[in-house]
Amino acid sequence: MEIDEFIDTYSDDLITIREARSAAYTHPLRGNYAFAESLLDASFCRILVVFVIGGIEAMLESWRGRDRFKVLKKYFAEKGTNGERVTILHQAFSDAGLQVDRQVFDDYLAIKYLRNTIIHGKWKEHEKEWLDARGFPTDTRELKKKHLDKIEHVNQNMMLYIALIGMANPNAPKPAKLVKLDETITRRKDDTGILRLRDIERIIWNNLERIDAHIYADIEKTAITPKYDWTAGRSQAELEGLGHEECKRLFYLAARRAVEDNYEPLARHRGVAQEALEFWHDYWQRAAAGYSLDEASIGQALELLESQEFVRTASGALWSSFLHDLPDETARQLLDSAPEKGTAFSSEQIVNAFRTGHRSYDFIRNIMPVALFTVRLPIVDPANTPAYLQEAARALRAFRLNRVWYSWAENNCPPTKDVLAFYERMAQELARRASGT
């Protein structure tokens, strides 16, 4: 069943509003903690009201086609006031055998009135009186978290009621209890926004991803400018015959030529490139310690998991999928009794390698640092290429272990394709260019 466009977009908008509020509350650079809460809650209430009413009305309209007992017919047929139509809607649900909560509908009417007030920028006296009776302020600057919770409570219950229309049966016995989501379910718990030490690593990683994406976007724009177009002088047939990795190489080298000309859209990133190096040093120091990793343990795990003898004897062994989850003693006993273990490595070495691989999967969670330090930063800041490539080598080894362990865990064998060979070749080429050889 295809989702209605406006149900989809209203749903997306509500998710965005909730996420935006959470981000505004918890952002580590936001100040004014002493008094900003009341301003934020009032603003988000005003925004939320508009989209909640729009979403509910779109849902009501969309569900008419599934309404076998015409629960919604009178709501859309009547031309009376909002109050009369909401009363009719509640009665229609009850007549259809759905024990809905009248309080939810009364608050829904209040929220509709609040929405109208915000959209039109003026109050109507009877609407103000209803809002006051339902516990809402009669000044939209006084909306608070408790009103936000009430709006969410109404929205989730109304969505539930509308979805139940397809199950309506006027002839069925009415349930003894009201159909209602409890406020403990609909209320959203706020995060304090207080940073813990473990959050710092994630913040640094996310910042490095932003740096990487920002620099790559300018590299991409540069490599298709008329002056530095990486495809210049090559026919379509020639380009198609180059292969994907060679095209990537030419693409990056075009941007490198632009930096040699001190092309400002790329040269301007030199300052942030050097800061990225410091951020990475901090991430490695913090996260490696947190995951009990170092370059030696990563190298040892890679050596074992990629060794020809281990691959020959252990490929296809089912224990490679879950060895990292077992207690050490259990894992060693399993390996000692497994015919695939082979003799070159002890059970303890194999367990340690899988443990280290598992930790590297969380430590270097994607290819970002490999790409950032192998190609992005050496391109925008060629003078510091050796420092960037030194970190690229560390990141590449850790991410290679990530991929090797993942392949063993998922496929019971090592990877069949080396996705990192391109970056190793680019590191060698950029090192030669930086040294002038």
C-alpha positions as CSV (number, residue, x, y, z in Angstrom):
1,M,0.0,0.0,0.0
2,E,1.5,3.4,-1.0
3,I,1.7,5.9,1.8
4,D,-0.1,9.2,1.2
5,E,2.3,12.0,0.3
6,F,1.0,14.3,3.1
7,I,0.8,11.7,5.8
8,D,4.4,10.9,4.9
9,T,5.6,14.5,4.9
10,Y,3.8,15.5,8.1
11,S,5.3,12.4,9.8
12,D,8.8,13.5,8.6
13,D,8.2,17.0,9.8
14,L,7.1,15.9,13.3
15,I,10.2,13.7,13.6
16,T,12.4,16.7,12.5
17,I,10.7,19.0,15.0
18,R,11.3,16.5,17.9
19,E,14.9,15.9,16.8
20,A,15.5,19.7,16.4
21,R,14.2,20.3,19.9
22,S,16.4,17.6,21.3
23,A,19.4,19.0,19.5
24,A,18.7,22.5,20.7
25,Y,18.5,21.3,24.3
26,T,21.6,19.1,24.3
27,H,24.0,20.9,21.9
28,P,27.2,21.3,23.8
29,L,27.8,24.8,22.4
30,R,24.4,26.2,23.4
31,G,24.6,28.7,26.2
32,N,21.9,30.5,28.2
33,Y,20.9,27.3,30.2
34,A,19.4,29.5,32.9
35,F,16.5,30.9,31.0
36,A,16.4,29.4,27.5
37,E,14.2,26.5,28.4
38,S,11.0,28.5,28.6
39,L,11.7,30.1,25.2
40,L,12.5,26.8,23.5
41,D,9.5,25.0,24.8
42,A,7.1,27.8,23.9
43,S,8.6,28.0,20.3
44,F,8.5,24.3,19.8
45,C,4.9,24.1,21.1
46,R,3.8,26.7,18.6
47,I,5.5,24.9,15.7
48,L,4.4,21.4,16.8
49,V,0.7,22.5,17.1
50,V,0.6,23.5,13.4
51,F,2.1,20.3,12.1
52,V,0.1,18.0,14.5
53,I,-3.2,19.4,13.4
54,G,-2.1,19.2,9.7
55,G,-1.0,15.6,10.2
56,I,-4.2,14.5,11.9
57,E,-6.4,16.2,9.4
58,A,-4.4,14.6,6.5
59,M,-4.8,11.2,8.2
60,L,-8.5,11.6,8.7
61,E,-8.9,12.5,5.0
62,S,-6.7,9.6,3.8
63,W,-8.5,7.0,5.9
64,R,-11.9,7.8,4.4
65,G,-11.3,5.2,1.8
66,R,-10.9,2.5,4.4
67,D,-13.8,3.6,6.5
68,R,-16.3,0.7,5.9
69,F,-18.8,2.0,8.4
70,K,-18.6,5.7,7.4
71,V,-17.2,6.8,10.8
72,L,-15.7,9.9,9.2
73,K,-18.5,10.7,6.8
74,K,-20.3,13.1,9.1
75,Y,-17.1,14.8,10.2
76,F,-16.4,15.8,6.6
77,A,-20.0,16.4,5.6
78,E,-20.9,18.8,8.4
79,K,-20.2,22.5,7.9
80,G,-20.7,23.5,11.5
81,T,-18.1,24.9,13.9
82,N,-15.0,23.1,14.9
83,G,-16.5,22.3,18.3
84,E,-19.6,20.7,16.6
85,R,-17.5,18.7,14.2
86,V,-15.2,17.3,16.8
87,T,-18.2,16.3,18.9
88,I,-19.7,14.6,15.9
89,L,-16.4,12.8,15.3
90,H,-16.2,11.5,18.8
91,Q,-19.8,10.3,18.6
92,A,-19.1,8.6,15.3
93,F,-16.3,6.6,16.8
94,S,-18.5,5.5,19.7
95,D,-21.3,4.5,17.4
96,A,-18.9,2.4,15.5
97,G,-18.0,0.4,18.6
98,L,-14.8,2.1,19.4
99,Q,-14.5,3.2,23.1
100,V,-12.4,6.3,22.5
101,D,-11.6,8.9,25.3
102,R,-13.6,12.1,25.1
103,Q,-10.8,13.9,26.9
104,V,-8.5,13.3,24.0
105,F,-11.1,14.8,21.6
106,D,-11.7,17.8,23.9
107,D,-7.9,18.5,23.9
108,Y,-7.8,18.0,20.2
109,L,-10.4,20.8,19.8
110,A,-8.2,23.0,22.1
111,I,-5.2,22.3,19.9
112,K,-7.1,23.1,16.8
113,Y,-8.1,26.4,18.4
114,L,-4.4,27.0,19.4
115,R,-3.3,26.3,15.8
116,N,-5.8,28.8,14.4
117,T,-4.7,31.4,16.8
118,I,-1.1,31.0,15.9
119,I,-1.7,30.9,12.1
120,H,-4.0,33.9,12.1
121,G,-2.2,35.8,14.8
122,K,-5.3,36.7,16.8
123,W,-7.6,35.2,19.5
124,K,-11.3,34.4,19.4
125,E,-12.9,34.7,22.8
126,H,-14.7,31.4,22.8
127,E,-11.5,29.6,21.7
128,K,-9.5,31.3,24.4
129,E,-12.1,30.2,27.0
130,W,-11.9,26.6,25.8
131,L,-8.1,26.6,25.9
132,D,-8.2,27.9,29.4
133,A,-10.7,25.2,30.4
134,R,-8.5,22.5,28.9
135,G,-5.4,23.7,30.8
136,F,-3.6,25.6,28.0
137,P,-2.4,29.1,28.6
138,T,-4.2,32.1,26.9
139,D,-0.8,33.6,26.0
140,T,1.2,31.6,23.5
141,R,4.4,32.8,25.1
142,E,3.5,30.8,28.2
143,L,3.4,27.4,26.5
144,K,5.6,24.9,28.4
145,K,6.9,21.3,28.4
146,K,3.7,20.0,30.0
147,H,1.7,21.5,27.0
148,L,4.2,19.9,24.6
149,D,3.5,16.5,26.3
150,K,-0.3,17.1,26.1
151,I,0.0,17.9,22.3
152,E,2.0,14.7,21.8
153,H,-0.5,12.7,23.9
154,V,-3.4,13.9,21.7
155,N,-1.5,13.3,18.5
156,Q,-0.5,9.7,19.3
157,N,-4.0,8.8,20.5
158,M,-5.8,10.4,17.6
159,M,-3.5,8.5,15.2
160,L,-4.3,5.3,17.0
161,Y,-8.1,6.0,16.8
162,I,-7.9,6.7,13.1
163,A,-6.0,3.6,12.4
164,L,-8.6,1.6,14.3
165,I,-11.3,2.7,11.9
166,G,-10.5,-0.3,9.7
167,M,-11.4,-2.6,12.6
168,A,-14.6,-0.8,13.5
169,N,-17.8,-2.9,13.9
170,P,-21.0,-1.3,15.3
171,N,-22.5,-4.7,16.0
172,A,-19.6,-6.0,18.1
173,P,-19.8,-5.7,21.9
174,K,-18.2,-2.5,23.2
175,P,-15.0,-3.1,25.1
176,A,-15.3,-2.5,28.9
177,K,-12.3,-0.1,28.9
178,L,-11.4,3.0,27.0
179,V,-9.0,2.6,24.1
180,K,-6.2,5.0,25.2
181,L,-2.4,5.3,25.2
182,D,-1.3,6.1,28.7
183,E,0.6,9.4,29.2
184,T,3.6,7.4,30.4
185,I,3.9,6.0,26.9
186,T,3.2,9.2,24.9
187,R,5.4,11.5,27.1
188,R,8.9,12.0,25.7
189,K,11.7,12.0,28.2
190,D,14.2,14.8,27.8
191,D,17.9,14.2,27.8
192,T,19.8,16.5,30.1
193,G,22.5,17.2,27.5
194,I,25.2,16.7,30.1
195,L,28.2,15.3,28.3
196,R,29.9,12.2,29.7
197,L,33.5,11.3,28.9
198,R,32.4,8.5,26.6
199,D,30.5,11.1,24.5
200,I,33.7,13.0,23.6
201,E,34.9,10.3,21.3
202,R,31.6,10.3,19.4
203,I,31.7,14.1,19.1
204,I,35.2,14.0,17.8
205,W,34.4,11.3,15.3
206,N,31.3,13.1,14.1
207,N,33.3,16.3,13.7
208,L,35.9,14.5,11.6
209,E,33.1,13.1,9.4
210,R,31.9,16.7,8.9
211,I,35.4,17.9,8.0
212,D,35.8,15.0,5.5
213,A,32.4,15.7,3.8
214,H,33.0,19.4,3.6
215,I,36.5,19.0,2.0
216,Y,35.3,16.3,-0.3
217,A,32.4,18.5,-1.6
218,D,34.9,21.2,-2.6
219,I,37.3,18.6,-4.2
220,E,34.4,17.3,-6.2
221,K,33.4,20.8,-7.4
222,T,37.1,21.6,-8.2
223,A,37.6,18.4,-10.3
224,I,34.8,19.4,-12.7
225,T,35.7,23.1,-13.2
226,P,36.8,23.9,-16.8
227,K,40.4,24.6,-15.7
228,Y,40.9,21.4,-13.6
229,D,38.4,19.1,-15.2
230,W,39.7,15.6,-14.7
231,T,38.0,14.3,-17.9
232,A,39.5,17.0,-20.1
233,G,41.1,15.6,-23.3
234,R,39.6,12.2,-22.9
235,S,36.7,10.8,-25.0
236,Q,33.8,8.9,-23.4
237,A,35.2,5.6,-24.7
238,E,38.6,6.3,-23.1
239,L,37.0,7.1,-19.8
240,E,34.9,4.0,-19.9
241,G,38.0,1.9,-20.5
242,L,40.0,3.4,-17.6
243,G,38.3,1.5,-14.8
244,H,36.7,2.9,-11.7
245,E,39.9,3.2,-9.6
246,E,41.9,4.9,-12.3
247,C,39.1,7.4,-12.7
248,K,39.1,8.1,-9.0
249,R,42.9,8.6,-9.1
250,L,42.6,11.1,-12.0
251,F,39.8,12.8,-10.2
252,Y,41.9,13.4,-7.0
253,L,45.0,14.4,-9.0
254,A,43.0,17.1,-10.8
255,A,42.2,18.6,-7.4
256,R,45.8,18.2,-6.4
257,R,46.9,20.3,-9.4
258,A,44.5,23.0,-8.4
259,V,46.1,23.2,-4.9
260,E,49.5,23.5,-6.5
261,D,48.0,26.7,-8.2
262,N,46.9,27.8,-4.7
263,Y,43.2,27.4,-5.8
264,E,41.4,29.2,-3.0
265,P,38.3,26.9,-2.7
266,L,40.7,24.1,-1.7
267,A,43.6,26.0,-0.2
268,R,41.3,27.6,2.4
269,H,40.9,24.2,4.1
270,R,44.5,24.1,5.3
271,G,43.7,25.4,8.7
272,V,40.9,22.9,9.3
273,A,43.1,20.1,7.9
274,Q,45.7,20.7,10.6
275,E,43.0,20.8,13.2
276,A,41.6,17.5,11.9
277,L,45.0,16.0,12.6
278,E,44.8,17.1,16.2
279,F,41.3,15.9,16.5
280,W,42.3,12.5,15.2
281,H,45.2,12.3,17.6
282,D,42.8,12.9,20.4
283,Y,40.3,10.4,19.1
284,W,43.0,7.7,18.7
285,Q,44.3,8.3,22.2
286,R,40.9,8.2,23.9
287,A,39.1,5.5,21.8
288,A,42.1,3.1,21.5
289,A,42.4,3.2,25.3
290,G,38.7,2.7,25.7
291,Y,38.7,-0.3,23.4
292,S,41.9,-1.7,24.8
293,L,43.6,-1.4,21.4
294,D,47.0,-0.4,20.2
295,E,49.0,-0.7,17.0
296,A,50.7,-3.8,18.1
297,S,47.5,-5.7,19.0
298,I,45.9,-4.6,15.7
299,G,48.9,-5.8,13.7
300,Q,49.0,-9.2,15.5
301,A,45.3,-9.7,14.9
302,L,45.6,-8.9,11.2
303,E,48.6,-11.1,10.8
304,L,46.7,-14.1,12.2
305,L,43.3,-13.5,10.5
306,E,45.0,-13.0,7.1
307,S,47.6,-15.7,7.3
308,Q,47.4,-18.3,4.6
309,E,47.5,-21.2,7.1
310,F,44.7,-19.8,9.2
311,V,42.6,-19.1,6.1
312,R,43.3,-22.6,4.8
313,T,42.3,-24.3,8.0
314,A,39.5,-22.1,9.4
315,S,37.6,-21.0,6.3
316,G,34.0,-22.2,6.7
317,A,34.2,-22.8,10.5
318,L,30.9,-21.7,12.0
319,W,32.6,-20.7,15.3
320,S,34.1,-17.6,13.6
321,S,30.6,-16.0,13.6
322,F,30.2,-16.1,17.4
323,L,33.7,-16.7,18.9
324,H,34.0,-13.0,20.0
325,D,30.8,-13.3,22.1
326,L,31.9,-16.3,24.2
327,P,33.7,-16.1,27.5
328,D,37.5,-16.6,27.1
329,E,37.6,-20.0,28.7
330,T,34.6,-21.3,26.7
331,A,36.0,-19.9,23.5
332,R,39.4,-21.6,24.0
333,Q,37.8,-24.9,24.9
334,L,35.7,-24.7,21.7
335,L,38.7,-24.1,19.6
336,D,40.7,-26.9,21.2
337,S,38.0,-29.3,20.2
338,A,37.5,-27.8,16.7
339,P,39.2,-29.6,13.8
340,E,39.5,-26.4,11.8
341,K,41.7,-24.6,14.3
342,G,45.0,-25.8,12.8
343,T,48.3,-25.9,14.7
344,A,50.2,-22.7,13.8
345,F,48.3,-20.6,16.3
346,S,47.2,-21.3,19.9
347,S,43.6,-21.1,21.0
348,E,44.5,-18.0,23.0
349,Q,46.0,-16.2,20.0
350,I,42.9,-16.9,17.9
351,V,40.5,-15.7,20.7
352,N,42.6,-12.6,21.1
353,A,42.6,-11.9,17.4
354,F,38.8,-12.2,17.2
355,R,38.4,-10.1,20.3
356,T,40.6,-7.4,18.8
357,G,38.8,-7.5,15.5
358,H,35.5,-7.1,17.2
359,R,36.7,-4.1,19.1
360,S,38.2,-2.6,15.9
361,Y,34.7,-2.8,14.3
362,D,33.5,-0.2,16.8
363,F,36.7,1.7,17.0
364,I,37.0,2.5,13.3
365,R,33.4,2.3,12.3
366,N,33.7,3.3,8.6
367,I,36.3,4.2,6.0
368,M,36.2,8.0,6.8
369,P,39.6,8.4,8.5
370,V,41.3,6.3,5.7
371,A,39.9,8.6,3.0
372,L,40.4,11.8,5.0
373,F,44.1,11.2,5.8
374,T,45.1,9.3,2.6
375,V,43.7,11.7,0.0
376,R,41.5,14.6,1.3
377,L,44.0,16.3,3.6
378,P,47.2,15.6,1.5
379,I,45.4,17.2,-1.4
380,V,44.3,20.4,0.4
381,D,47.5,20.7,2.5
382,P,50.4,19.1,0.5
383,A,53.1,20.6,2.8
384,N,52.0,18.3,5.6
385,T,51.5,15.2,3.5
386,P,53.9,13.0,5.6
387,A,52.0,13.7,8.8
388,Y,48.7,12.9,7.2
389,L,50.0,9.7,5.6
390,Q,51.4,8.5,8.9
391,E,48.0,8.7,10.4
392,A,46.4,7.3,7.2
393,A,48.6,4.1,7.7
394,R,47.3,3.7,11.3
395,A,43.7,4.2,10.2
396,L,44.1,1.9,7.3
397,R,45.4,-1.0,9.4
398,A,42.7,-0.6,12.0
399,F,40.0,-0.4,9.3
400,R,41.5,-3.4,7.4
401,L,41.1,-5.4,10.6
402,N,37.5,-4.1,10.9
403,R,36.8,-5.5,7.4
404,V,38.7,-8.8,7.9
405,W,37.0,-9.5,11.2
406,Y,33.5,-8.6,9.8
407,S,34.0,-11.0,6.9
408,W,35.0,-13.8,9.2
409,A,32.0,-13.1,11.5
410,E,29.5,-12.8,8.6
411,N,30.9,-15.2,6.0
412,N,33.2,-17.5,7.9
413,C,36.1,-16.5,5.6
414,P,38.4,-13.5,4.8
415,P,37.3,-10.8,2.4
416,T,37.4,-11.7,-1.3
417,K,38.0,-8.2,-2.4
418,D,40.6,-5.7,-1.1
419,V,38.7,-2.4,-0.9
420,L,41.7,-0.6,0.6
421,A,44.2,-1.3,-2.2
422,F,43.3,2.0,-3.9
423,Y,44.1,4.0,-0.8
424,E,47.4,2.3,-0.4
425,R,48.4,3.1,-4.0
426,M,47.2,6.7,-3.6
427,A,49.3,7.1,-0.4
428,Q,52.4,6.0,-2.2
429,E,51.7,8.3,-5.1
430,L,51.0,11.3,-2.9
431,A,54.1,10.6,-0.8
432,R,56.2,10.6,-4.0
433,R,54.7,13.9,-5.2
434,A,55.2,15.5,-1.8
435,S,58.9,14.6,-1.7
436,G,59.3,15.6,-5.3
437,T,60.3,12.2,-6.6
